[in-house]
Amino acid sequence: AIGAKPPMHIPAWVARIAAGPLAVVMFTESRGASNQKAKALLGWKIEWPSWRSGFREALGKGAPKTSSYSQPQSVTASSHR
């Protein structure tokens, strides 16, 4: 979207030497996070179907869209678990 070069790729065995085995696992095997809690507690709604289309639209039109965040009515400490 911005004309940058593709990210550099290095073999896992080189990364293990340079960064350690934990870093390699984090970058190659870690799962994505769910946005379900933000949707449920904060009323957050996605604006674009993917991060790629969001970048394209935001970069193509300058400023990103306004957020669809709505303040929850009441949030207690126990609801953050």
PDB file as gemmi writes it, atoms N, CA and C in Angstrom:
CRYST1    1.000    1.000    1.000  90.00  90.00  90.00 P 1                      
ATOM      1  N   ALA A   1       0.817  -1.205   0.000  1.00  0.00           N  
ATOM      2  CA  ALA A   1       0.000   0.000   0.000  1.00  0.00           C  
ATOM      3  C   ALA A   1       0.856   1.262   0.000  1.00  0.00           C  
ATOM      4  N   ILE A   2       2.068   1.194   0.571  1.00  0.00           N  
ATOM      5  CA  ILE A   2       2.915   2.392   0.607  1.00  0.00           C  
ATOM      6  C   ILE A   2       4.148   2.265  -0.273  1.00  0.00           C  
ATOM      7  N   GLY A   3       4.246   1.155  -0.981  1.00  0.00           N  
ATOM      8  CA  GLY A   3       5.366   0.962  -1.885  1.00  0.00           C  
ATOM      9  C   GLY A   3       6.639   0.479  -1.215  1.00  0.00           C  
ATOM     10  N   ALA A   4       6.546  -0.025  -0.005  1.00  0.00           N  
ATOM     11  CA  ALA A   4       7.726  -0.510   0.718  1.00  0.00           C  
ATOM     12  C   ALA A   4       8.164  -1.862   0.179  1.00  0.00           C  
ATOM     13  N   LYS A   5       9.421  -2.185   0.401  1.00  0.00           N  
ATOM     14  CA  LYS A   5       9.936  -3.490   0.006  1.00  0.00           C  
ATOM     15  C   LYS A   5       9.293  -4.563   0.884  1.00  0.00           C  
ATOM     16  N   PRO A   6       9.201  -5.792   0.383  1.00  0.00           N  
ATOM     17  CA  PRO A   6       8.682  -6.880   1.222  1.00  0.00           C  
ATOM     18  C   PRO A   6       9.591  -7.101   2.431  1.00  0.00           C  
ATOM     19  N   PRO A   7       9.042  -7.604   3.550  1.00  0.00           N  
ATOM     20  CA  PRO A   7       9.872  -7.848   4.727  1.00  0.00           C  
ATOM     21  C   PRO A   7      10.960  -8.880   4.424  1.00  0.00           C  
ATOM     22  N   MET A   8      12.078  -8.739   5.106  1.00  0.00           N  
ATOM     23  CA  MET A   8      13.184  -9.659   4.923  1.00  0.00           C  
ATOM     24  C   MET A   8      12.839 -11.005   5.560  1.00  0.00           C  
ATOM     25  N   HIS A   9      13.259 -12.063   4.937  1.00  0.00           N  
ATOM     26  CA  HIS A   9      13.030 -13.411   5.470  1.00  0.00           C  
ATOM     27  C   HIS A   9      14.380 -14.029   5.803  1.00  0.00           C  
ATOM     28  N   ILE A  10      14.475 -14.599   6.999  1.00  0.00           N  
ATOM     29  CA  ILE A  10      15.689 -15.327   7.358  1.00  0.00           C  
ATOM     30  C   ILE A  10      15.290 -16.722   7.822  1.00  0.00           C  
ATOM     31  N   PRO A  11      16.162 -17.699   7.620  1.00  0.00           N  
ATOM     32  CA  PRO A  11      15.844 -19.059   8.065  1.00  0.00           C  
ATOM     33  C   PRO A  11      15.694 -19.129   9.588  1.00  0.00           C  
ATOM     34  N   ALA A  12      14.829 -20.029  10.048  1.00  0.00           N  
ATOM     35  CA  ALA A  12      14.577 -20.169  11.488  1.00  0.00           C  
ATOM     36  C   ALA A  12      15.853 -20.484  12.251  1.00  0.00           C  
ATOM     37  N   TRP A  13      16.752 -21.296  11.672  1.00  0.00           N  
ATOM     38  CA  TRP A  13      17.964 -21.651  12.406  1.00  0.00           C  
ATOM     39  C   TRP A  13      18.851 -20.430  12.648  1.00  0.00           C  
ATOM     40  N   VAL A  14      18.852 -19.473  11.725  1.00  0.00           N  
ATOM     41  CA  VAL A  14      19.622 -18.242  11.918  1.00  0.00           C  
ATOM     42  C   VAL A  14      18.966 -17.386  12.999  1.00  0.00           C  
ATOM     43  N   ALA A  15      17.632 -17.312  12.969  1.00  0.00           N  
ATOM     44  CA  ALA A  15      16.907 -16.540  13.976  1.00  0.00           C  
ATOM     45  C   ALA A  15      17.113 -17.121  15.374  1.00  0.00           C  
ATOM     46  N   ARG A  16      17.166 -18.455  15.493  1.00  0.00           N  
ATOM     47  CA  ARG A  16      17.415 -19.084  16.798  1.00  0.00           C  
ATOM     48  C   ARG A  16      18.760 -18.651  17.366  1.00  0.00           C  
ATOM     49  N   ILE A  17      19.766 -18.567  16.500  1.00  0.00           N  
ATOM     50  CA  ILE A  17      21.095 -18.136  16.952  1.00  0.00           C  
ATOM     51  C   ILE A  17      21.061 -16.666  17.357  1.00  0.00           C  
ATOM     52  N   ALA A  18      20.420 -15.839  16.542  1.00  0.00           N  
ATOM     53  CA  ALA A  18      20.410 -14.395  16.770  1.00  0.00           C  
ATOM     54  C   ALA A  18      19.469 -13.958  17.891  1.00  0.00           C  
ATOM     55  N   ALA A  19      18.264 -14.550  17.950  1.00  0.00           N  
ATOM     56  CA  ALA A  19      17.247 -14.063  18.883  1.00  0.00           C  
ATOM     57  C   ALA A  19      16.842 -15.081  19.940  1.00  0.00           C  
ATOM     58  N   GLY A  20      17.180 -16.343  19.732  1.00  0.00           N  
ATOM     59  CA  GLY A  20      16.816 -17.376  20.690  1.00  0.00           C  
ATOM     60  C   GLY A  20      15.575 -18.135  20.273  1.00  0.00           C  
ATOM     61  N   PRO A  21      15.402 -19.336  20.837  1.00  0.00           N  
ATOM     62  CA  PRO A  21      14.285 -20.186  20.423  1.00  0.00           C  
ATOM     63  C   PRO A  21      12.908 -19.615  20.764  1.00  0.00           C  
ATOM     64  N   LEU A  22      12.777 -18.906  21.886  1.00  0.00           N  
ATOM     65  CA  LEU A  22      11.476 -18.341  22.254  1.00  0.00           C  
ATOM     66  C   LEU A  22      11.010 -17.310  21.222  1.00  0.00           C  
ATOM     67  N   ALA A  23      11.918 -16.470  20.772  1.00  0.00           N  
ATOM     68  CA  ALA A  23      11.550 -15.472  19.760  1.00  0.00           C  
ATOM     69  C   ALA A  23      11.098 -16.142  18.469  1.00  0.00           C  
ATOM     70  N   VAL A  24      11.768 -17.219  18.079  1.00  0.00           N  
ATOM     71  CA  VAL A  24      11.381 -17.924  16.851  1.00  0.00           C  
ATOM     72  C   VAL A  24       9.980 -18.502  16.990  1.00  0.00           C  
ATOM     73  N   VAL A  25       9.671 -19.092  18.136  1.00  0.00           N  
ATOM     74  CA  VAL A  25       8.330 -19.630  18.371  1.00  0.00           C  
ATOM     75  C   VAL A  25       7.300 -18.500  18.330  1.00  0.00           C  
ATOM     76  N   MET A  26       7.586 -17.370  18.953  1.00  0.00           N  
ATOM     77  CA  MET A  26       6.641 -16.251  18.963  1.00  0.00           C  
ATOM     78  C   MET A  26       6.348 -15.742  17.555  1.00  0.00           C  
ATOM     79  N   PHE A  27       7.355 -15.695  16.712  1.00  0.00           N  
ATOM     80  CA  PHE A  27       7.167 -15.169  15.360  1.00  0.00           C  
ATOM     81  C   PHE A  27       6.634 -16.187  14.375  1.00  0.00           C  
ATOM     82  N   THR A  28       6.770 -17.471  14.656  1.00  0.00           N  
ATOM     83  CA  THR A  28       6.356 -18.474  13.680  1.00  0.00           C  
ATOM     84  C   THR A  28       5.154 -19.312  14.096  1.00  0.00           C  
ATOM     85  N   GLU A  29       4.882 -19.394  15.400  1.00  0.00           N  
ATOM     86  CA  GLU A  29       3.822 -20.284  15.851  1.00  0.00           C  
ATOM     87  C   GLU A  29       2.741 -19.622  16.690  1.00  0.00           C  
ATOM     88  N   SER A  30       2.934 -18.379  17.114  1.00  0.00           N  
ATOM     89  CA  SER A  30       1.942 -17.757  17.992  1.00  0.00           C  
ATOM     90  C   SER A  30       0.655 -17.466  17.224  1.00  0.00           C  
ATOM     91  N   ARG A  31      -0.435 -17.582  17.910  1.00  0.00           N  
ATOM     92  CA  ARG A  31      -1.767 -17.376  17.317  1.00  0.00           C  
ATOM     93  C   ARG A  31      -2.159 -15.904  17.421  1.00  0.00           C  
ATOM     94  N   GLY A  32      -3.068 -15.510  16.563  1.00  0.00           N  
ATOM     95  CA  GLY A  32      -3.597 -14.158  16.624  1.00  0.00           C  
ATOM     96  C   GLY A  32      -4.530 -13.993  17.820  1.00  0.00           C  
ATOM     97  N   ALA A  33      -4.864 -12.781  18.101  1.00  0.00           N  
ATOM     98  CA  ALA A  33      -5.744 -12.486  19.223  1.00  0.00           C  
ATOM     99  C   ALA A  33      -7.179 -12.319  18.730  1.00  0.00           C  
ATOM    100  N   SER A  34      -8.113 -12.521  19.626  1.00  0.00           N  
ATOM    101  CA  SER A  34      -9.519 -12.339  19.300  1.00  0.00           C  
ATOM    102  C   SER A  34      -9.950 -10.921  19.674  1.00  0.00           C  
ATOM    103  N   ASN A  35     -10.802 -10.330  18.875  1.00  0.00           N  
ATOM    104  CA  ASN A  35     -11.340  -9.013  19.208  1.00  0.00           C  
ATOM    105  C   ASN A  35     -12.742  -9.124  19.819  1.00  0.00           C  
ATOM    106  N   GLN A  36     -13.145 -10.338  20.164  1.00  0.00           N  
ATOM    107  CA  GLN A  36     -14.489 -10.562  20.694  1.00  0.00           C  
ATOM    108  C   GLN A  36     -14.746  -9.777  21.988  1.00  0.00           C  
ATOM    109  N   LYS A  37     -13.752  -9.686  22.875  1.00  0.00           N  
ATOM    110  CA  LYS A  37     -13.937  -8.972  24.139  1.00  0.00           C  
ATOM    111  C   LYS A  37     -14.142  -7.475  23.887  1.00  0.00           C  
ATOM    112  N   ALA A  38     -13.385  -6.895  22.966  1.00  0.00           N  
ATOM    113  CA  ALA A  38     -13.560  -5.473  22.639  1.00  0.00           C  
ATOM    114  C   ALA A  38     -14.948  -5.231  22.046  1.00  0.00           C  
ATOM    115  N   LYS A  39     -15.409  -6.163  21.233  1.00  0.00           N  
ATOM    116  CA  LYS A  39     -16.751  -6.033  20.666  1.00  0.00           C  
ATOM    117  C   LYS A  39     -17.806  -6.086  21.768  1.00  0.00           C  
ATOM    118  N   ALA A  40     -17.671  -7.055  22.679  1.00  0.00           N  
ATOM    119  CA  ALA A  40     -18.679  -7.254  23.721  1.00  0.00           C  
ATOM    120  C   ALA A  40     -18.667  -6.142  24.767  1.00  0.00           C  
ATOM    121  N   LEU A  41     -17.497  -5.765  25.273  1.00  0.00           N  
ATOM    122  CA  LEU A  41     -17.422  -4.803  26.368  1.00  0.00           C  
ATOM    123  C   LEU A  41     -17.461  -3.349  25.916  1.00  0.00           C  
ATOM    124  N   LEU A  42     -16.899  -3.068  24.760  1.00  0.00           N  
ATOM    125  CA  LEU A  42     -16.760  -1.685  24.338  1.00  0.00           C  
ATOM    126  C   LEU A  42     -17.686  -1.282  23.199  1.00  0.00           C  
ATOM    127  N   GLY A  43     -18.372  -2.255  22.625  1.00  0.00           N  
ATOM    128  CA  GLY A  43     -19.225  -1.936  21.493  1.00  0.00           C  
ATOM    129  C   GLY A  43     -18.431  -1.639  20.231  1.00  0.00           C  
ATOM    130  N   TRP A  44     -17.202  -2.133  20.173  1.00  0.00           N  
ATOM    131  CA  TRP A  44     -16.328  -1.888  19.026  1.00  0.00           C  
ATOM    132  C   TRP A  44     -16.796  -2.688  17.824  1.00  0.00           C  
ATOM    133  N   LYS A  45     -16.724  -2.083  16.661  1.00  0.00           N  
ATOM    134  CA  LYS A  45     -17.110  -2.752  15.416  1.00  0.00           C  
ATOM    135  C   LYS A  45     -15.979  -2.588  14.414  1.00  0.00           C  
ATOM    136  N   ILE A  46     -15.711  -3.647  13.646  1.00  0.00           N  
ATOM    137  CA  ILE A  46     -14.665  -3.529  12.636  1.00  0.00           C  
ATOM    138  C   ILE A  46     -15.132  -2.603  11.518  1.00  0.00           C  
ATOM    139  N   GLU A  47     -14.196  -1.871  10.934  1.00  0.00           N  
ATOM    140  CA  GLU A  47     -14.536  -0.956   9.858  1.00  0.00           C  
ATOM    141  C   GLU A  47     -14.156  -1.512   8.495  1.00  0.00           C  
ATOM    142  N   TRP A  48     -13.172  -2.401   8.454  1.00  0.00           N  
ATOM    143  CA  TRP A  48     -12.710  -2.973   7.210  1.00  0.00           C  
ATOM    144  C   TRP A  48     -12.648  -4.484   7.347  1.00  0.00           C  
ATOM    145  N   PRO A  49     -12.837  -5.221   6.279  1.00  0.00           N  
ATOM    146  CA  PRO A  49     -12.844  -6.682   6.371  1.00  0.00           C  
ATOM    147  C   PRO A  49     -11.482  -7.290   6.680  1.00  0.00           C  
ATOM    148  N   SER A  50     -10.390  -6.566   6.425  1.00  0.00           N  
ATOM    149  CA  SER A  50      -9.053  -7.079   6.732  1.00  0.00           C  
ATOM    150  C   SER A  50      -8.120  -5.909   7.003  1.00  0.00           C  
ATOM    151  N   TRP A  51      -6.996  -6.193   7.627  1.00  0.00           N  
ATOM    152  CA  TRP A  51      -6.031  -5.121   7.866  1.00  0.00           C  
ATOM    153  C   TRP A  51      -5.477  -4.588   6.553  1.00  0.00           C  
ATOM    154  N   ARG A  52      -5.382  -5.446   5.543  1.00  0.00           N  
ATOM    155  CA  ARG A  52      -4.867  -4.983   4.251  1.00  0.00           C  
ATOM    156  C   ARG A  52      -5.799  -3.937   3.622  1.00  0.00           C  
ATOM    157  N   SER A  53      -7.085  -4.234   3.618  1.00  0.00           N  
ATOM    158  CA  SER A  53      -8.012  -3.272   3.018  1.00  0.00           C  
ATOM    159  C   SER A  53      -8.099  -2.006   3.869  1.00  0.00           C  
ATOM    160  N   GLY A  54      -7.961  -2.130   5.178  1.00  0.00           N  
ATOM    161  CA  GLY A  54      -7.941  -0.956   6.049  1.00  0.00           C  
ATOM    162  C   GLY A  54      -6.763  -0.047   5.756  1.00  0.00           C  
ATOM    163  N   PHE A  55      -5.572  -0.639   5.584  1.00  0.00           N  
ATOM    164  CA  PHE A  55      -4.402   0.160   5.228  1.00  0.00           C  
ATOM    165  C   PHE A  55      -4.611   0.853   3.892  1.00  0.00           C  
ATOM    166  N   ARG A  56      -5.093   0.101   2.908  1.00  0.00           N  
ATOM    167  CA  ARG A  56      -5.283   0.694   1.585  1.00  0.00           C  
ATOM    168  C   ARG A  56      -6.248   1.870   1.635  1.00  0.00           C  
ATOM    169  N   GLU A  57      -7.361   1.679   2.319  1.00  0.00           N  
ATOM    170  CA  GLU A  57      -8.343   2.760   2.373  1.00  0.00           C  
ATOM    171  C   GLU A  57      -7.830   3.946   3.166  1.00  0.00           C  
ATOM    172  N   ALA A  58      -7.226   3.684   4.320  1.00  0.00           N  
ATOM    173  CA  ALA A  58      -6.727   4.775   5.161  1.00  0.00           C  
ATOM    174  C   ALA A  58      -5.605   5.544   4.463  1.00  0.00           C  
ATOM    175  N   LEU A  59      -4.700   4.829   3.808  1.00  0.00           N  
ATOM    176  CA  LEU A  59      -3.598   5.500   3.124  1.00  0.00           C  
ATOM    177  C   LEU A  59      -4.054   6.171   1.843  1.00  0.00           C  
ATOM    178  N   GLY A  60      -5.051   5.601   1.193  1.00  0.00           N  
ATOM    179  CA  GLY A  60      -5.532   6.177  -0.050  1.00  0.00           C  
ATOM    180  C   GLY A  60      -6.330   7.447   0.142  1.00  0.00           C  
ATOM    181  N   LYS A  61      -6.958   7.584   1.282  1.00  0.00           N  
ATOM    182  CA  LYS A  61      -7.814   8.746   1.518  1.00  0.00           C  
ATOM    183  C   LYS A  61      -7.256   9.669   2.595  1.00  0.00           C  
ATOM    184  N   GLY A  62      -5.990   9.461   2.991  1.00  0.00           N  
ATOM    185  CA  GLY A  62      -5.389  10.325   4.004  1.00  0.00           C  
ATOM    186  C   GLY A  62      -5.688   9.821   5.400  1.00  0.00           C  
ATOM    187  N   ALA A  63      -6.522  10.530   6.118  1.00  0.00           N  
ATOM    188  CA  ALA A  63      -6.813  10.190   7.511  1.00  0.00           C  
ATOM    189  C   ALA A  63      -7.711   8.968   7.596  1.00  0.00           C  
ATOM    190  N   PRO A  64      -7.492   8.110   8.607  1.00  0.00           N  
ATOM    191  CA  PRO A  64      -8.373   6.951   8.771  1.00  0.00           C  
ATOM    192  C   PRO A  64      -9.781   7.377   9.155  1.00  0.00           C  
ATOM    193  N   LYS A  65     -10.717   6.462   8.979  1.00  0.00           N  
ATOM    194  CA  LYS A  65     -12.103   6.727   9.377  1.00  0.00           C  
ATOM    195  C   LYS A  65     -12.170   7.007  10.870  1.00  0.00           C  
ATOM    196  N   THR A  66     -13.227   7.662  11.279  1.00  0.00           N  
ATOM    197  CA  THR A  66     -13.415   7.872  12.713  1.00  0.00           C  
ATOM    198  C   THR A  66     -13.758   6.540  13.348  1.00  0.00           C  
ATOM    199  N   SER A  67     -13.418   6.403  14.597  1.00  0.00           N  
ATOM    200  CA  SER A  67     -13.628   5.146  15.305  1.00  0.00           C  
ATOM    201  C   SER A  67     -15.106   4.915  15.566  1.00  0.00           C  
ATOM    202  N   SER A  68     -15.501   3.645  15.602  1.00  0.00           N  
ATOM    203  CA  SER A  68     -16.880   3.315  15.948  1.00  0.00           C  
ATOM    204  C   SER A  68     -16.979   2.879  17.402  1.00  0.00           C  
ATOM    205  N   TYR A  69     -16.015   3.315  18.226  1.00  0.00           N  
ATOM    206  CA  TYR A  69     -16.023   3.000  19.654  1.00  0.00           C  
ATOM    207  C   TYR A  69     -17.159   3.738  20.323  1.00  0.00           C  
ATOM    208  N   SER A  70     -17.887   3.035  21.160  1.00  0.00           N  
ATOM    209  CA  SER A  70     -18.919   3.686  21.959  1.00  0.00           C  
ATOM    210  C   SER A  70     -18.659   3.360  23.419  1.00  0.00           C  
ATOM    211  N   GLN A  71     -18.746   4.355  24.254  1.00  0.00           N  
ATOM    212  CA  GLN A  71     -18.465   4.190  25.681  1.00  0.00           C  
ATOM    213  C   GLN A  71     -19.458   3.221  26.300  1.00  0.00           C  
ATOM    214  N   PRO A  72     -18.974   2.182  27.026  1.00  0.00           N  
ATOM    215  CA  PRO A  72     -19.899   1.251  27.664  1.00  0.00           C  
ATOM    216  C   PRO A  72     -20.681   1.955  28.770  1.00  0.00           C  
ATOM    217  N   GLN A  73     -21.883   1.471  29.056  1.00  0.00           N  
ATOM    218  CA  GLN A  73     -22.710   2.072  30.093  1.00  0.00           C  
ATOM    219  C   GLN A  73     -22.037   1.996  31.454  1.00  0.00           C  
ATOM    220  N   SER A  74     -21.584   0.804  31.832  1.00  0.00           N  
ATOM    221  CA  SER A  74     -20.846   0.654  33.093  1.00  0.00           C  
ATOM    222  C   SER A  74     -19.919  -0.532  32.953  1.00  0.00           C  
ATOM    223  N   VAL A  75     -18.717  -0.346  33.426  1.00  0.00           N  
ATOM    224  CA  VAL A  75     -17.725  -1.406  33.393  1.00  0.00           C  
ATOM    225  C   VAL A  75     -17.166  -1.560  34.787  1.00  0.00           C  
ATOM    226  N   THR A  76     -17.220  -2.771  35.311  1.00  0.00           N  
ATOM    227  CA  THR A  76     -16.680  -3.022  36.640  1.00  0.00           C  
ATOM    228  C   THR A  76     -15.355  -3.748  36.512  1.00  0.00           C  
ATOM    229  N   ALA A  77     -14.582  -3.766  37.586  1.00  0.00           N  
ATOM    230  CA  ALA A  77     -13.287  -4.438  37.567  1.00  0.00           C  
ATOM    231  C   ALA A  77     -13.434  -5.902  37.221  1.00  0.00           C  
ATOM    232  N   SER A  78     -14.512  -6.536  37.665  1.00  0.00           N  
ATOM    233  CA  SER A  78     -14.669  -7.967  37.384  1.00  0.00           C  
ATOM    234  C   SER A  78     -14.993  -8.230  35.925  1.00  0.00           C  
ATOM    235  N   SER A  79     -15.501  -7.247  35.192  1.00  0.00           N  
ATOM    236  CA  SER A  79     -15.848  -7.473  33.794  1.00  0.00           C  
ATOM    237  C   SER A  79     -14.625  -7.443  32.874  1.00  0.00           C  
ATOM    238  N   HIS A  80     -13.469  -7.053  33.404  1.00  0.00           N  
ATOM    239  CA  HIS A  80     -12.258  -7.005  32.601  1.00  0.00           C  
ATOM    240  C   HIS A  80     -11.517  -8.328  32.576  1.00  0.00           C  
ATOM    241  N   ARG A  81     -12.028  -9.368  33.186  1.00  0.00           N  
ATOM    242  CA  ARG A  81     -11.334 -10.649  33.217  1.00  0.00           C  
ATOM    243  C   ARG A  81     -11.696 -11.491  32.059  1.00  0.00           C  
TER     244      ARG A  81                                                      
END                                                                             
